[in-house]
Amino acid sequence: MKSPCEEIVWDVLPSIRAAIAEELIKRGASQKDVSKMLGITPPAVSQYISKKRGYNIEFREDIREAIGRLAEDLIEGGVDDLVERICGVCRLLQED
């Protein structure tokens, strides 16, 4: 049995990152730019985009909207604390 923290690290966080990466790509960011914005490697972005990693969770509409707002803010340079914003998305997921 996985602890809640293990679930987050192994399933939730990669799914959130994959969804953010997908939204950034849709908004015209390159994979290299996405890797810089998210602080992850370009190969990780490639795996997220190709759905080889991080696609275990189907998000509710309100969570997809929060991820979309985060992606837009990242493109506009308006994210001071990415970790806090990702934690906010995770907290929305924990409401279920």
Secondary structure as the mmCIF struct_conf table of DSSP 4:
data_model
#
loop_
_struct_conf.conf_type_id
_struct_conf.id
_struct_conf.beg_label_comp_id
_struct_conf.beg_label_asym_id
_struct_conf.beg_label_seq_id
_struct_conf.end_label_comp_id
_struct_conf.end_label_asym_id
_struct_conf.end_label_seq_id
HELX_RH_AL_P HELX_RH_AL_P1 PRO A 4 GLU A 7
HELX_RH_PI_P HELX_RH_PI_P1 ILE A 8 VAL A 12
HELX_RH_AL_P HELX_RH_AL_P2 LEU A 13 LYS A 26
TURN_TY1_P TURN_TY1_P1 ARG A 27 GLY A 28
HELX_RH_AL_P HELX_RH_AL_P3 GLN A 31 LEU A 38
TURN_TY1_P TURN_TY1_P2 GLY A 39 GLY A 39
HELX_RH_AL_P HELX_RH_AL_P4 PRO A 42 ILE A 49
TURN_TY1_P TURN_TY1_P3 SER A 50 LYS A 51
BEND BEND1 LYS A 52 GLY A 54
HELX_LH_PP_P HELX_LH_PP_P1 GLU A 58 ARG A 60
HELX_RH_AL_P HELX_RH_AL_P5 GLU A 61 GLU A 76
TURN_TY1_P TURN_TY1_P4 GLY A 77 GLY A 77
BEND BEND2 ASP A 80 ASP A 80
HELX_RH_AL_P HELX_RH_AL_P6 LEU A 82 GLN A 94
TURN_TY1_P TURN_TY1_P5 GLU A 95 GLU A 95
#
